[in-house]
Amino acid sequence: MGFSIYALSVAVFAFCLLFLPHLNRDNRWTRLAIIGVVSIFWARYMVWRLFDTVLPVPMLTGLGLWIWFCFFIELLVSVESLIFYITLMRHSDRKAQADKYEKALRALPAEELPTIDVFLPTYNEGIEVIERSILGCLHLDWPRDKLKVWVLDDGKRDWVQDFCEEVGAGYIRRKEWVHAKAGNLNHAFEVTSGDFIAVFDADFVPFRNFLYRTVGFFIDPKVAILQTPQHFFNKDYVQSNLHLHDSAPDDQRLFFDVMMPARDGWDAAFWCGSCSLTRRVAMREAGGVPTRSITEDLTTTLALLRHGYITRYLNEKLSHGLAPESLPSLLTQRKRWCRGTIQTMFMKDGPVGPNLRFIHRLLFFPWHWLISPFTRLFSFVVPIVFLWTGFPALLITHYSELIYYHFPAYLANLFVTLWLAPRHYIPLLSSSVASLEAVQVMPTVINSLVTPFRKEFGVTPKGHMGRPSGQRRIHQFSFWMSLTLLLLTAGGMLINIIPENSPVSEGGFFPVAAIWATMNVFMLIVMTMISVEHPRPRTDERFQVNEEGSLILNGETISVHVHDISLGGARLSLDDLKRHTVSAHQQVTLEIPNLGPVASEVVRTDEGIIHVHFKDLQGKSRHALIQHLYTGRYHNASALKYNNFLKQLFHRIFHDHSHLYVPSKKAE
């Protein structure tokens, strides 16, 4: 074996490490060139794979059928990768447009601005969820006589109506509960009249400038919907459960920050059902929100495309809401997305129906849900089968063949994905989460292909209903499936340590299978950890801040620095705590610019840090604090930090964290 076997891999690695990070990923032609090179490497590998490792094998044998099946699975991976790369060939960044439109809108007299209806569809969310959203919408920066906030209550709850009357929001309750959220929106369309409709899920809060940043895009008559990304003020289930609070982005960042801007470049962005603004006349022309699929947002986008309208995407944080806080909540959401997108295959107005461009058929077809669950599970099965039976996925005489053909393609794919999705993609974590979802979603995929319209709409639990219990909880199916695959993989590696007991004969695939199995072990460990749900504190979400305030203490006003704040309290610091007497249970008043005084009680002090609890925060004071916290002043986003990620993941595995949790007398 000469160096030539490794030369191409070394060249790819050197280019990706030294030159790729400096290329402009926002340039369309640069993207096209880089993706083209990756595609050539992958095509080179697949041609070799077919002609040198598959066709020479007799098909009508047990080994032949297995090798052909493995090749078919790899073809499916290639198809999904191809769609991924086609999508990412384009990119959009519309912040400069938003700046121009906002400037023009703010220069207009109020009477020339359009009227806006804000819809907040709700079903079973508690007051701790919907009060934030209602008050945030009422706080939107837009002329009061041009704005009306409507709460669309499908839960038919009198206390929601009373709260709306108290704060000045409109309330809509329909007589018949049909077609879930789609029916709720359609009913509201018929009883309101604003030029545009902003839609927010009941757990999302818009930032004050949402309308001024979005309305201007409708100067283009073909724009029917302006979609913005979904961000979250809490940590999602994986971030919280693995204690990756400040070292890993939330699960949705790859989609909203990378995939959606790319789809927008193809005019193939789609409505996500929330955090959006809609042109009423376009929705009316398209016949309202389609009701047959449980993913009404996707089918609405297709209906609008068929009427000549597009969904435009502005990748700018203009709202935030609640991410799923427990594994059941997360899986309920993903299963709904899975079933809904597969349903569109069977609909005449889905992606295979008439009057759509080819690129839209390609990008709206549910490739991901049809392919990913099967291929991800199969990636665990291949090394297990080989290590326990000796059946390889392909016949090669020496592992150097894979180094020569496969490794350059693998390296190029990995580095280019990291280049296209900077700070959004962690291979180990992303693959582990996707694989765990695959374990759970697989039955939904099969069931949806057999009976696509059988299951009803499933609401994602939010607030207290979507939180983990006060006790550690094991999610049985995910845990035991992950653990079983882990034991089979590790056991297969162990039995091959002693040659006399090894079922594997000498062959070129063994080193490959050993490396593959080792990578799978790490992923399965993470999957098992995710399946064990840890409790979390029952406090409100805290926002990290960095601002000055004042504390009225013993009749004296003292300057303080505010480090974090929530609806429940704040963490402060004094430059010289020794000069002031501060003790637990002491009554103080905290004053923050733009908020006013808040009666508080000292909970504890610790080396210059004062923890205060807000007392009897009700009525207008509570409403003012909600609007201060949630309407754009603060955020809780986490950036990707590889060093911290590994450190925190290690800490999660090997340390006791029971001191972090507030025990609950009753598990949910």
C-alpha positions in Angstrom: 0.0 0.0 0.0 1.5 3.3 -1.1 0.8 6.8 -0.1 -1.4 7.3 -3.2 -4.2 5.5 -1.3 -4.3 8.2 1.3 -3.3 11.1 -0.9 -6.9 12.2 -1.9 -8.1 12.0 1.7 -5.1 14.1 2.9 -5.8 16.6 0.1 -9.5 16.9 1.0 -8.7 17.2 4.7 -6.1 19.9 4.1 -8.4 21.9 1.8 -11.3 21.7 4.2 -9.1 22.7 7.2 -7.0 25.5 5.6 -9.1 27.0 2.8 -12.8 26.1 3.2 -13.4 28.2 6.3 -12.3 31.4 4.5 -14.7 31.0 1.5 -17.9 33.0 1.4 -20.7 30.6 2.2 -23.3 33.3 1.3 -22.2 33.4 -2.4 -24.3 31.3 -4.6 -21.6 30.3 -7.0 -19.2 29.4 -4.2 -21.9 27.1 -2.7 -22.6 25.6 -6.1 -18.9 24.8 -6.7 -18.3 23.3 -3.2 -21.4 21.2 -3.3 -20.6 20.1 -6.8 -17.2 18.8 -5.7 -18.8 16.9 -2.8 -21.3 15.4 -5.2 -18.5 14.2 -7.5 -16.7 12.5 -4.6 -19.9 10.8 -3.5 -20.8 9.7 -7.1 -17.2 8.3 -7.4 -17.7 6.3 -4.3 -21.2 5.0 -5.3 -20.0 3.9 -8.7 -17.2 2.0 -7.2 -19.6 0.6 -4.6 -21.9 -0.8 -7.3 -19.5 -2.2 -9.8 -16.8 -3.5 -7.4 -18.6 -4.5 -4.3 -22.2 -5.4 -5.3 -22.5 -6.6 -8.8 -19.7 -9.3 -8.4 -21.7 -10.9 -5.6 -24.3 -13.6 -6.6 -27.6 -12.0 -5.7 -29.6 -15.2 -5.0 -27.7 -16.1 -1.8 -28.1 -15.1 1.8 -24.9 -13.0 1.6 -25.9 -11.6 -1.8 -29.3 -10.5 -0.7 -27.8 -8.8 2.4 -25.2 -6.9 0.4 -27.8 -5.8 -2.1 -30.1 -4.6 0.7 -27.2 -2.7 2.3 -26.5 -1.0 -1.0 -30.2 -0.1 -1.4 -30.1 1.5 2.0 -27.0 3.5 1.0 -28.8 4.6 -2.1 -31.6 6.0 0.1 -28.9 7.9 2.1 -27.6 9.3 -1.2 -31.0 10.5 -2.3 -31.6 12.3 1.0 -28.1 13.8 0.9 -28.7 14.9 -2.7 -31.9 16.7 -1.7 -30.1 18.3 1.2 -27.4 19.7 -1.1 -29.8 20.8 -3.8 -31.6 22.8 -1.1 -28.4 24.4 0.1 -27.2 25.5 -3.3 -29.1 28.8 -2.7 -29.3 31.1 0.3 -31.1 34.3 1.2 -30.4 37.1 3.7 -33.2 39.7 3.7 -32.2 41.8 6.7 -31.1 44.7 4.5 -34.5 44.6 2.8 -36.2 44.6 6.2 -34.1 47.7 7.2 -35.2 49.5 4.1 -38.9 48.6 4.5 -38.9 49.5 8.2 -37.5 52.9 7.5 -40.2 53.6 4.8 -43.0 52.3 7.1 -41.9 54.5 10.0 -41.9 57.6 7.7 -45.6 57.0 6.7 -48.5 58.7 8.5 -50.4 56.4 10.8 -53.5 56.6 8.7 -51.6 55.1 5.7 -50.5 52.0 7.5 -52.5 48.8 7.0 -54.8 47.2 9.6 -53.4 44.1 11.4 -55.3 41.3 13.1 -53.1 39.2 15.5 -54.4 35.6 16.0 -53.4 33.6 19.1 -54.9 30.1 18.7 -55.1 28.3 22.0 -56.6 25.0 23.2 -55.4 23.8 26.6 -52.5 26.1 27.6 -52.5 27.5 31.1 -52.5 31.1 32.2 -48.7 31.0 32.7 -48.4 30.4 29.0 -51.0 32.5 27.3 -50.7 35.7 29.4 -47.2 36.2 28.1 -48.4 35.9 24.5 -51.4 38.1 24.9 -49.6 40.9 26.7 -46.7 40.7 24.2 -49.0 41.0 21.3 -50.8 44.0 22.9 -47.4 45.6 23.3 -46.6 45.5 19.6 -45.3 48.7 18.1 -48.1 49.7 15.7 -50.8 52.4 15.8 -53.5 51.3 18.3 -56.4 51.9 15.9 -54.7 49.8 13.3 -54.1 46.7 15.5 -56.4 44.2 17.1 -55.3 41.2 19.1 -57.6 38.1 19.0 -57.4 35.1 21.2 -58.9 32.1 19.4 -60.0 29.9 22.2 -60.8 26.3 21.2 -60.8 25.3 24.8 -64.0 27.3 25.5 -62.7 28.6 28.8 -64.5 31.4 30.5 -61.4 32.5 32.5 -59.6 33.1 29.2 -62.4 35.4 28.1 -62.3 37.2 31.4 -58.6 37.7 31.1 -58.9 39.1 27.5 -61.6 41.6 28.7 -59.3 42.6 31.6 -56.3 43.4 29.3 -58.1 44.6 26.2 -57.7 41.7 23.8 -60.5 40.4 21.6 -61.9 36.9 22.2 -63.3 34.4 19.7 -64.9 31.1 20.5 -66.4 29.0 17.8 -69.4 26.7 18.4 -68.1 23.5 16.8 -64.5 22.1 17.3 -63.6 20.8 13.8 -60.4 20.6 11.9 -58.3 21.6 15.0 -56.0 24.6 14.5 -56.8 24.9 10.8 -60.5 25.2 11.5 -59.9 27.6 14.3 -57.9 29.9 12.0 -60.5 29.6 9.2 -63.3 30.6 11.5 -61.3 33.7 12.8 -60.6 34.7 9.1 -64.4 34.9 8.6 -65.2 37.1 11.6 -62.3 39.6 11.3 -61.3 42.1 8.7 -57.7 43.3 9.0 -55.6 43.7 5.9 -53.0 41.3 7.3 -53.0 38.6 9.9 -50.1 37.9 12.3 -50.3 34.4 13.7 -48.5 33.3 16.9 -48.9 30.0 18.7 -50.2 30.5 22.3 -46.7 30.0 23.8 -44.9 32.6 21.5 -44.3 36.2 22.3 -43.6 38.7 19.5 -40.9 41.4 19.9 -42.2 45.0 19.8 -40.8 45.7 16.3 -42.2 42.5 14.7 -44.7 44.3 12.4 -42.4 47.1 11.3 -39.8 44.5 10.3 -42.3 42.3 8.3 -45.1 44.4 6.8 -42.9 46.0 4.1 -42.2 42.7 2.3 -45.8 42.7 1.1 -44.9 45.5 -1.3 -44.2 42.5 -3.6 -47.7 41.4 -4.7 -46.7 37.7 -5.0 -45.8 37.5 -1.3 -48.6 35.9 0.7 -46.8 35.0 3.9 -43.7 36.4 5.6 -42.3 33.7 7.9 -39.8 34.4 10.6 -37.8 31.8 12.6 -38.9 30.2 15.9 -36.6 30.9 18.8 -37.1 29.9 22.4 -36.6 31.6 25.8 -36.3 28.2 27.6 -33.8 25.4 27.0 -35.2 22.6 24.9 -35.4 19.1 26.3 -32.0 17.9 25.0 -30.2 21.1 26.2 -31.7 20.8 29.6 -31.5 17.0 30.1 -27.8 16.8 29.0 -27.0 20.0 30.9 -25.8 21.7 27.7 -27.4 25.0 28.7 -24.8 27.4 27.3 -22.7 25.2 25.0 -25.1 23.9 22.3 -27.8 25.6 20.2 -31.4 24.5 20.4 -32.6 21.6 18.2 -34.4 23.9 15.7 -31.5 26.2 14.7 -30.3 24.0 11.8 -33.7 24.2 10.2 -34.5 27.8 10.8 -31.0 29.3 10.4 -29.7 27.1 7.6 -32.4 25.2 5.8 -35.1 27.9 5.6 -32.9 30.6 4.2 -31.8 28.1 1.6 -35.4 27.2 0.8 -36.2 30.8 0.5 -33.6 31.1 -2.2 -35.7 28.6 -4.2 -39.0 30.4 -3.3 -39.8 27.2 -1.4 -39.9 28.5 2.2 -43.1 27.4 3.9 -45.4 28.7 6.6 -44.7 27.2 10.0 -48.0 28.1 11.5 -46.6 30.7 13.9 -44.4 33.8 14.0 -45.7 34.9 10.6 -47.6 37.6 8.8 -50.2 36.7 6.1 -51.9 38.7 3.4 -55.7 38.3 3.9 -56.7 38.5 0.2 -54.1 35.9 -0.7 -55.4 33.5 1.9 -59.0 34.1 0.8 -58.0 33.5 -2.8 -56.4 30.2 -1.9 -59.5 29.0 -0.1 -58.3 29.5 3.5 -56.2 27.0 5.5 -56.5 23.4 4.1 -57.9 21.1 6.7 -57.2 17.6 5.5 -53.6 17.3 6.7 -52.6 17.8 10.3 -49.7 19.9 9.1 -51.9 22.7 7.8 -49.0 25.1 7.5 -47.3 23.0 4.8 -50.4 22.4 2.8 -51.3 26.1 3.1 -48.0 27.0 1.5 -48.6 24.5 -1.4 -52.1 26.0 -1.9 -50.7 29.5 -2.1 -48.0 28.4 -4.6 -50.7 27.0 -6.8 -52.3 30.4 -6.9 -49.1 32.2 -7.7 -48.1 33.3 -4.2 -45.0 32.6 -2.3 -43.9 32.5 1.3 -41.0 34.8 2.0 -38.5 34.2 4.9 -36.8 36.7 7.1 -34.1 35.0 9.2 -34.3 37.5 12.1 -35.2 36.8 15.7 -38.5 38.7 16.1 -40.3 36.4 18.7 -39.6 33.6 21.0 -41.6 30.9 22.7 -41.5 27.6 24.6 -39.4 24.7 23.2 -40.7 21.2 24.2 -39.6 20.6 27.8 -40.0 16.8 28.0 -39.3 13.9 25.7 -43.0 13.0 25.3 -43.7 16.6 24.3 -40.9 16.5 21.8 -42.0 13.2 20.3 -45.6 14.3 20.1 -44.5 17.2 18.0 -42.2 15.2 15.7 -44.8 12.4 15.1 -47.3 15.0 14.1 -44.9 16.5 11.6 -44.1 13.1 10.3 -47.7 12.0 9.8 -48.7 15.3 8.4 -46.0 15.5 5.7 -46.6 11.9 4.7 -50.3 12.7 4.4 -49.5 15.2 1.7 -48.3 12.4 -0.6 -51.8 11.1 -0.8 -53.5 14.5 -1.4 -54.3 15.9 -4.8 -53.1 19.3 -3.6 -49.9 17.8 -2.1 -46.5 17.9 -3.7 -47.3 15.3 -6.3 -50.5 17.1 -7.5 -50.8 19.4 -10.5 -49.6 23.0 -11.1 -46.3 23.0 -9.2 -42.8 23.7 -10.4 -40.5 20.7 -10.4 -38.2 22.2 -7.7 -41.2 22.7 -5.5 -42.3 19.1 -5.9 -38.8 18.0 -5.1 -38.3 20.2 -2.0 -41.8 19.6 -0.5 -41.9 15.8 -0.9 -41.4 14.1 2.5 -38.0 12.6 1.7 -36.7 13.1 5.2 -39.5 11.2 7.0 -39.6 8.4 4.5 -35.8 7.8 4.5 -34.1 9.0 7.6 -35.8 6.8 10.3 -35.0 3.6 8.3 -31.4 4.5 7.4 -30.5 5.7 10.9 -31.8 2.5 12.5 -30.1 0.5 9.8 -26.8 2.2 10.6 -26.8 0.5 14.0 -27.8 -2.9 12.5 -25.0 -3.3 10.0 -22.0 -3.5 12.4 -24.1 -5.7 14.8 -24.9 -8.2 12.0 -21.3 -8.3 10.9 -19.8 -8.7 14.4 -22.2 -11.4 15.4 -22.6 -13.4 12.1 -19.6 -12.3 9.9 -22.0 -11.0 7.2 -20.3 -7.8 5.8 -22.2 -5.0 4.2 -19.9 -5.1 1.2 -17.1 -7.4 0.0 -13.7 -5.8 -0.1 -10.3 -7.5 0.1 -8.6 -4.7 2.2 -9.9 -1.7 4.1 -7.6 0.5 2.0 -10.2 0.3 -0.7 -12.7 2.2 1.5 -10.0 4.7 2.4 -9.4 5.4 -1.3 -13.0 5.6 -2.3 -15.2 6.3 0.7 -13.1 8.4 3.1 -12.6 11.4 0.7 -16.4 11.5 0.2 -17.0 11.2 4.0 -14.5 13.9 4.9 -15.9 16.3 2.2 -19.5 15.7 3.3 -18.6 16.3 7.0 -16.6 19.4 6.6 -18.9 21.0 4.0 -21.9 20.4 6.3 -20.0 22.1 9.1 -19.1 24.9 6.7 -22.7 25.4 5.5 -24.1 25.2 9.1 -21.6 26.9 11.3 -22.4 26.9 15.0 -25.5 24.8 14.3 -24.3 21.3 13.9 -22.6 19.0 16.4 -22.1 15.6 14.6 -22.3 13.5 17.8 -25.3 15.3 19.4 -27.2 15.9 16.2 -26.9 12.2 15.1 -27.8 10.9 18.5 -31.0 13.1 18.7 -32.0 12.2 15.1 -31.4 8.5 15.8 -33.5 8.6 19.0 -36.3 10.3 17.1 -36.0 7.6 14.4 -36.5 4.9 17.0 -39.8 6.5 18.1 -41.0 7.8 14.7 -40.6 4.6 12.8 -44.0 3.1 13.8 -45.6 6.4 12.8 -44.0 6.3 9.4 -45.2 2.8 8.8 -48.7 3.6 10.1 -48.9 6.8 8.1 -48.1 4.9 4.9 -50.8 2.3 5.5 -53.5 4.6 7.0 -52.4 8.2 6.5 -55.6 9.9 7.7 -56.6 7.7 10.6 -55.0 9.5 13.5 -56.3 12.9 14.8 -54.4 16.0 15.5 -52.1 15.8 18.5 -51.4 19.1 20.5 -47.9 19.5 21.7 -48.1 19.9 25.6 -46.8 23.3 26.7 -46.1 25.0 30.0 -46.7 22.9 33.1 -48.3 20.1 31.0 -45.2 19.7 28.9 -42.6 19.8 31.7 -40.8 16.9 33.1 -42.0 15.6 36.5 -40.2 16.4 39.7 -38.6 12.9 39.7 -36.2 11.2 37.4 -38.2 9.3 34.7 -37.1 6.6 32.3 -38.8 6.6 28.9 -39.1 2.9 28.5 -39.2 2.3 24.7 -36.4 4.7 23.9 -34.3 3.6 26.8 -34.5 -0.1 26.3 -34.2 0.1 22.5 -31.0 2.3 22.9 -29.6 0.1 25.6 -30.3 -3.1 23.6 -28.5 -1.8 20.6 -25.7 -0.6 22.8 -25.3 -4.0 24.4 -25.4 -5.8 21.1 -22.8 -3.5 19.6 -20.5 -3.6 22.6 -21.0 -7.4 22.9 -20.2 -7.9 19.2 -16.9 -6.0 19.7 -16.0 -8.1 22.8 -16.6 -11.5 21.3 -14.2 -10.7 18.5 -11.4 -9.8 20.8 -10.5 -13.5 21.2 -9.9 -14.9 17.7 -11.0 -18.4 18.7 -14.5 -17.1 19.6 -14.8 -14.7 16.7 -17.6 -15.4 14.2 -15.8 -13.0 11.8 -13.4 -14.4 9.3 -10.4 -12.4 8.2 -11.5 -9.8 5.7 -11.1 -6.2 4.8 -14.4 -5.1 6.4 -13.4 -5.9 10.0 -11.4 -2.7 10.7 -14.2 -0.7 9.1 -16.9 -2.4 11.2 -14.8 -1.9 14.4 -14.5 1.9 13.8 -18.2 2.0 12.8 -19.3 0.1 16.0 -17.1 2.4 18.2 -18.8 5.5 16.8 -22.2 3.9 17.3 -21.4 3.1 21.0 -20.8 6.8 21.7 -24.1 7.7 20.0 -26.0 5.0 21.8 -24.6 6.2 25.2 -25.9 9.7 24.4 -29.3 8.2 23.3 -29.6 6.3 26.5 -28.8 9.4 28.5 -31.5 11.4 26.7 -34.0 8.6 27.4 -33.5 9.1 31.2 -35.4 12.4 31.9 -34.1 14.4 34.7 -36.3 16.8 36.7 -35.6 20.5 36.4 -36.3 23.4 38.7 -39.9 24.7 38.8 -38.9 28.3 38.6 -39.6 30.8 35.8 -37.1 31.0 32.9 -34.4 33.5 33.8 -32.9 35.9 31.3 -29.2 36.7 31.6 -28.9 40.5 31.6 -26.1 43.0 32.0 -27.6 46.3 33.2 -27.6 48.8 36.0 -30.4 49.3 38.5 -31.0 50.5 42.0 -32.1 49.0 45.3 -33.9 50.9 48.0 -32.5 49.4 51.1 -33.2 50.7 54.6 -34.4 53.9 53.1 -31.2 54.4 51.1 -31.0 54.1 47.3 -28.0 51.9 46.3 -26.7 51.3 42.8 -26.7 47.6 41.8 -25.8 45.5 38.8 -28.5 43.1 37.6 -27.1 39.7 36.4 -30.3 37.8 35.6 -34.1 38.3 36.1 -37.3 36.4 35.8 -40.9 36.8 36.7 -40.0 35.4 40.1 -37.0 37.4 41.1 -33.5 38.6 40.2 -29.8 38.2 41.0 -28.0 41.4 41.8 -24.5 42.4 42.9 -23.1 45.3 45.0 -19.7 46.7 44.6 -19.3 46.8 48.4 -21.7 44.6 50.2 -19.8 45.1 53.5 -20.9 48.7 53.7 -24.6 47.7 53.7 -26.6 45.4 56.0 -28.4 42.9 53.8 -30.0 39.7 55.3 -32.5 37.1 54.3 -36.2 38.1 54.5 -35.3 41.8 54.3 -37.9 43.9 52.4 -36.4 46.0 49.6 -37.5 47.7 46.4 -35.7 47.0 43.1 -35.8 49.7 40.4 -34.8 48.9 36.8 -34.8 51.5 33.9 -38.0 51.3 31.8 -39.7 49.1 34.4 -40.1 51.0 37.6 -40.1 49.9 41.3 -40.8 46.3 42.2 -41.4 45.3 45.8 -39.0 42.5 46.7 -37.7 40.3 49.5 -34.1 39.2 49.9 -33.8 35.4 49.7 -30.1 35.1 50.4 -26.7 36.8 50.0 -23.5 35.2 48.8 -20.2 37.0 48.4 -21.5 40.2 47.1 -24.5 38.6 45.3 -28.0 39.3 46.4 -30.9 37.0 45.4 -34.3 38.7 45.6 -37.8 37.4 45.2 -40.5 39.6 43.8 -43.4 40.0 46.2 -47.1 39.9 45.3 -46.5 40.7 41.7 -50.0 41.0 40.3 -52.1 43.1 37.9 -50.4 46.0 36.1 -47.1 45.4 37.8 -46.9 41.8 36.6 -48.1 42.7 33.1 -45.4 45.4 32.9 -42.7 43.0 33.9 -43.9 40.4 31.4 -43.7 43.0 28.6 -40.3 44.2 29.8 -38.9 40.6 29.8 -40.4 38.9 26.8 -40.8 41.5 24.0 -37.3 41.7 22.7 -35.1 43.2 25.3 -33.6 39.9 26.4 -33.0 36.5 25.0 -31.7 33.1 26.2 -30.0 31.8 23.0 -27.0 29.5 23.4 -24.1 29.5 21.0 -22.2 26.4 20.0 -19.0 26.0 22.1 -17.2 22.7 21.3 -15.0 22.7 24.4 -17.8 23.4 26.8 -20.0 20.9 25.0 -17.6 18.0 25.7 -16.9 19.2 29.2 -20.6 19.5 30.1 -21.5 16.2 28.5 -18.7 14.5 30.5 -20.0 16.2 33.7 -23.5 15.1 33.0 -22.4 11.4 32.7 -20.1 11.2 35.7 -21.4 13.7 38.3 -24.4 13.8 40.7 -26.8 16.6 39.9 -29.5 16.0 42.5 -28.7 19.3 44.1 -29.9 21.2 41.0 -33.4 20.0 41.2 -36.5 21.0 43.2 -38.2 17.9 44.5 -41.9 17.4 43.7 -44.3 15.8 46.0 -46.3 14.4 43.1 -44.8 13.3 39.8 -46.7 14.4 36.7 
